[in-house]
């Protein structure tokens, strides 16, 4: 490079390409001797047999047994029932507690309760307000016999899964007419009549029946 610079300063014509080719030839020839004197790391082999990557591929998880093979076979898992068309049935403990109360309240010679006696069942077994008692009584006493037997109450309340429904659904089922899926203004009249007849603050209306419906 220095000689080229000196020749350029002197104005001498220089064949730079020939000089560079000579330098490259010398440099390329001197590379093996230069690297042979130094403890250089060996070059990576070109064959795929000794490649570290190929050795890793040979010991791949598929060859050694992948953990996914543990789940390749179909597993049978029992999924508990989560949908019940008529509501979730009561648990064994809840059913036994209710039957114990029912047997105690219906323990009389008639094996049934009149409409005035049925309020205790509405409050203690059904956990509902007492003003729903007459509506529930008539819902079970479909034949208008004036009495609700123990078996009829168990069939409607326990076997009908009313026991596990939320309060809003229980009241809805009690008030709605058979075959209907909605409530109308007429369906609430049994509750209003019960309130007018039993609520202490509405006693003044008992002497004036003509104002009860308007109220």
C-alpha positions in Angstrom: 0.0 0.0 0.0 2.9 2.4 0.9 4.6 1.7 -2.5 1.4 2.4 -4.3 1.0 5.7 -2.5 4.6 6.7 -3.3 4.1 5.9 -7.0 0.9 7.9 -7.0 2.7 10.9 -5.5 5.5 10.6 -8.1 3.0 10.4 -10.9 4.0 7.0 -12.1 1.4 4.8 -13.8 0.4 2.0 -11.5 -1.3 -1.3 -12.3 -3.2 -1.6 -9.1 -5.3 -4.6 -10.1 -2.2 -6.7 -10.8 -0.6 -5.7 -7.5 -3.8 -6.5 -5.5 -4.1 -9.9 -7.2 -0.5 -10.6 -6.2 -1.1 -9.5 -2.7 -4.3 -11.6 -2.5 -2.4 -14.6 -3.8 0.3 -14.3 -1.2 -2.2 -13.7 1.5 -4.3 -16.6 0.6 -1.3 -18.9 0.4 0.0 -17.7 3.8 -3.3 -18.4 5.6 -2.8 -22.1 6.2 0.7 -21.6 7.5 -0.5 -18.8 9.7 -3.3 -20.7 11.2 -1.3 -23.9 11.5 1.0 -22.3 14.0 -1.9 -21.2 16.2 -4.0 -23.6 18.3 -7.2 -22.8 16.3 -10.3 -24.8 16.9 -11.0 -27.5 14.3 -13.5 -26.6 11.6 -16.9 -28.2 12.0 -17.3 -31.4 9.9 -19.4 -31.1 6.8 -20.9 -34.5 7.0 -24.2 -34.8 8.8 -23.1 -37.8 10.8 -21.0 -35.8 13.3 -23.2 -32.7 13.5 -24.4 -31.7 17.0 -27.7 -30.8 15.5 -28.2 -34.2 13.9 -27.3 -35.8 17.2 -29.9 -33.8 18.9 -32.4 -34.8 16.3 -31.6 -38.5 16.8 -32.3 -38.1 20.6 -35.6 -36.3 20.0 -38.5 -36.8 22.4 -40.3 -38.9 19.8 -37.5 -41.4 19.8 -37.1 -41.5 23.6 -40.8 -41.6 24.3 -42.8 -38.4 24.3 -45.0 -37.7 27.4 -47.8 -37.0 24.9 -48.1 -40.7 24.4 -49.5 -41.0 27.8 -52.6 -39.2 26.6 -52.9 -40.7 23.2 -55.2 -43.4 24.4 -58.8 -42.3 24.9 -59.6 -41.7 28.5 -63.1 -42.4 30.0 -64.2 -39.6 32.3 -67.6 -39.6 33.9 -69.2 -36.1 33.7 -71.9 -35.7 36.4 -75.3 -34.5 35.2 -75.5 -30.7 35.2 -78.9 -30.1 33.5 -82.2 -31.2 34.9 -85.3 -30.4 32.9 -87.6 -30.2 35.9 -84.9 -28.7 38.3 -82.1 -30.3 40.3 -83.4 -33.0 42.6 -82.8 -32.4 46.3 -79.9 -33.9 48.1 -80.4 -36.9 50.4 -79.8 -34.8 53.5 -82.2 -32.1 52.5 -84.8 -34.6 51.5 -84.6 -36.4 54.9 -84.8 -33.1 56.8 -87.9 -32.1 55.0 -89.6 -35.5 55.3 -88.9 -35.4 59.0 -90.7 -32.0 59.4 -93.5 -33.2 57.1 -94.1 -36.3 59.1 -94.3 -34.3 62.3 -96.7 -31.7 61.0 -99.0 -34.2 59.2 -99.2 -36.5 62.2 -102.9 -36.3 62.9 -105.9 -38.6 62.6 -106.9 -37.1 59.3 -103.5 -37.6 57.7 -103.9 -34.2 56.2 -104.3 -30.5 57.0 -107.1 -28.0 56.5 -106.4 -24.6 54.9 -106.1 -22.8 58.3 -103.7 -25.5 59.6 -101.6 -25.4 56.4 -99.8 -22.1 57.2 -97.4 -23.9 59.5 -96.2 -26.1 56.6 -95.9 -23.0 54.4 -93.6 -21.3 56.9 -91.6 -24.2 58.4 -91.2 -26.6 55.5 -91.5 -24.3 52.4 -89.8 -21.3 54.1 -92.4 -19.0 52.4 -94.5 -16.1 53.8 -97.8 -17.1 55.3 -99.8 -15.1 52.9 -98.9 -17.6 50.2 -100.4 -20.4 52.2 -103.9 -20.3 50.6 -102.5 -20.2 47.1 -100.2 -23.1 47.7 -103.0 -25.1 49.4 -105.3 -24.6 46.4 -102.4 -25.5 44.0 -102.1 -28.9 45.7 -105.8 -29.5 46.4 -106.7 -29.6 42.7 -109.9 -31.6 43.5 -111.1 -29.0 46.0 -111.5 -31.5 48.8 -110.6 -28.9 51.4 -107.7 -30.9 52.7 -104.1 -31.5 51.7 -102.8 -35.0 52.6 -99.2 -35.8 53.4 -98.7 -37.8 50.2 -100.1 -35.1 48.0 -97.8 -32.5 49.6 -94.7 -34.7 49.2 -95.6 -35.4 45.6 -95.9 -31.7 44.8 -93.2 -30.2 46.9 -90.5 -32.9 47.3 -91.0 -35.1 44.2 -91.7 -32.0 42.0 -88.3 -30.5 42.9 -89.9 -27.4 44.4 -87.7 -28.0 47.4 -84.5 -26.9 45.5 -85.9 -24.0 43.5 -85.1 -20.4 44.4 -87.8 -18.4 46.1 -88.7 -16.4 43.0 -89.2 -19.6 41.0 -91.2 -21.2 43.8 -93.6 -18.3 44.0 -93.9 -18.2 40.2 -94.8 -21.9 40.1 -97.4 -21.5 42.9 -99.1 -18.5 41.3 -99.2 -19.3 37.6 -102.2 -21.2 36.2 -101.8 -24.7 34.8 -100.5 -24.7 31.2 -99.3 -21.1 31.4 -95.7 -19.9 31.3 -96.4 -16.3 32.6 -98.3 -14.5 35.3 -101.1 -12.1 34.8 -102.8 -9.6 37.1 -105.5 -12.1 38.1 -102.9 -14.6 39.4 -101.9 -12.2 42.2 -105.4 -11.8 43.6 -105.2 -14.8 46.0 -102.2 -13.1 47.7 -104.0 -9.8 47.9 -107.1 -11.4 49.4 -104.9 -13.2 52.0 -103.2 -9.9 52.9 -106.5 -8.1 53.2 -107.8 -10.9 55.5 -104.8 -11.3 57.7 -102.7 -8.1 57.7 -103.2 -6.2 61.0 -102.9 -2.8 59.3 -105.7 -3.6 56.9 -108.4 -4.6 59.4 -110.3 -1.4 58.7 -111.2 -2.8 55.2 -112.8 -6.0 56.6 -116.0 -4.1 57.5 -116.2 -2.6 54.1 -115.9 -5.4 51.5 -116.9 -3.1 48.7 -113.6 -1.2 49.1 -111.4 -4.3 49.2 -111.2 -4.9 45.5 -110.6 -1.3 44.8 -107.9 -1.1 47.4 
